[in-house]
Amino acid sequence: MIEFMLIAGPRSGTTWAANWLTTDTTHCLHDPLYQYHYEELDGIESLKSLGVSCTGLMNFPKFVNAHPARKVILRRPQREVDESLHLLGLPSVDCSPLDQIEGTHYHWKALFDDPKMIYESLTGRRFNAERHEFLKTIHVQPQFQQISINRAVTTRLLNELRGL
C-alpha cells in the first residue's frame, strides 16, 4: 500500500525526490502513472515502506485526497514550470489542480533548502542531513526515451481527464 505521496507539477524536483526518498527502508516510485492506473497503486508490492513522487496524480485530486497516505505537495510558479518545459520542447501543463489537493504545501525549492520537515513527514523517519547534502550535488533527470508507457493505462487516464 502507498504510505506516502509527494505530488507536484512537472519540472518541480519529483525525479530527484524519488531518488532521495528511496533508502534502505523506503521505496519511492517516480511517476507511476506511466505504468499503473491510480486505482492500482495500492496493489504494488514492496518489502519497504512504499511511496510515490508523482506529477500525474495532481490531475486526480479526489483520489489523492481520499487516500490515507501522508502527503506533501510541492508548488513551483506556473511561469517557471512552463519555462522549464519549453526548454525541453514540451508544452505547458496546467498545475492549478494542485490547489485542490489537501496536505502540506511547500515551495519546490524546500526540497533542497529546508527539507527536514518534508522528509520526516513523508517517511516517518529521521532526516539524514549528510545523505541529503550529498544528493544535492547530483543532477537527476528522467530518461524520457527509456520510460516504458502502458498504453492501456494512459488511454484510460486521458479519457478520465476528458470526462469520457
N, C-alpha and C positions, 0 to 999 in steps of 0.2 A: 504494500500500500504506500502511496505517496505520502511522506511525512512532512515535507517542506516544499514550498514553491517560491521561486524568485521570478517575478513577472515584470517584463519591461517591453518597450518598443524596440525595434531593430536598432543596431548600432549603439547600444547602451550598456555594453560590457557583459552580456549574458554568456558569451563563449568563454571569456576569461573567468567569469564567476563559476561556471560549471567545473572548470579545472580546479579552481580554488576550493570549491565545496565538495570535491571528491578527495577523500582521505582514506586512511586505513579503516575507518568506521562508517564512512558515508559514501554514497554513490549518487552523483548528480547528473542527470541526463540533460543534454542540451537540445533544445527544440525537438522534443519527442513527437510532435505532431506531424513530422515528415513520415513517421512510421506507424503511429498509433492514433486512433481517434481518442479524444479526451476521455470518453467513457471506458476505454480500455486501459488507461494508465494504472489504475489500482491493481490490475491483473499482472503487471510486470513483477517478476520475482527477483529478489536480491537478498543476499545474506547480510547486507549492510542497511543502514538507515537510508531510505531512498528519497530522492528529491528531484526537482526539475528546475532548470533555469531556462525560461521559455519566452519567446516573443509572440508566438501564435496564440497562447492562451488569453492574451489581453482581449481577443475578439470574442471570448465566451465568458463574460463576467458573471452570468448566472451560475454557470458550473463552478467557476473559481470561488465565488462567494459561498456556495453551498458546501464546498469541500472542506473537511476538517483540518487540512494541513496548515502548518504555520506558514504565514505569508509575508513577503516583503515585496513592495512594488517600487521599482526604480523609475525615476522620471528624468527624461532629458528633454530640453526645449525642442519643440517641433522643428524649428528652423535648423537646429544642429543635426537632428535626425535626417532631415531632408538633404542637407549639405553632404553629410557622410554617405548617404545612399547614392546621391548623384555622382559622387567621386568614383563609385563602383559601377556607374552606368545603370543604376537601378532607379525605379520610380519612387515617388514619395509614398509613405504609408501613414494613414491617419492613426495617431496614437491617442485620440480622445477617449476610446473605450477604457483606458486606464483609470479615468476619472470615476468609473462605476465600480471599480474593484476595491473591496474592503480589505484593510490590512495596514501595515505601517508603510508609509510612503517616504522615500528618500530621494534626494538628488542623486543621479547616477554616479557622480564623482565620489560620493561617500564610500563606494566600493574600494577606492584607493586611499582616500584621505581620512576617513573616520569609520573603519569597517567593523569594529568590535561588536557593536550592537547588532548589526546585520548578521554577522556570523553566528553569534551566540543565540539570537532569537530564532534563527532558522534551524541550526543544528542541535541546539540544546547542549552544546559542548563548549569548553573553554577555548577562547580565541588564541591562536598561535601566531604571535606577532612576528617571530623570526621567519616562519614559513611565508607569511603574508609579505613581508619586506622582500624576500627572495622572489616571490611570484610577481611582484610589481615590476621587476626588471625584465620580465618576459612578455613579448608581444604575442598575443594569441588571437588568431583569426580562423574562422571556419574555412575549410577546404571545400568550397561550393561544388567543384567538379566531382568530389568524392562522396557527396551526400546522396544516400540512397532514398528515393522517394517512393512510398507506397501509393500508387496512383488511385487505387480504390478509396483509400482513406482521404487523400487530398480532394478528390471529387466530392466525397460526402461532406467534408468540411466546407468546401466552397459553396456547395448547394445550400447548406445551412445558413451561411453568411448571406446568400442571395435570397433567403426566405423560401426556397423551393422544397 
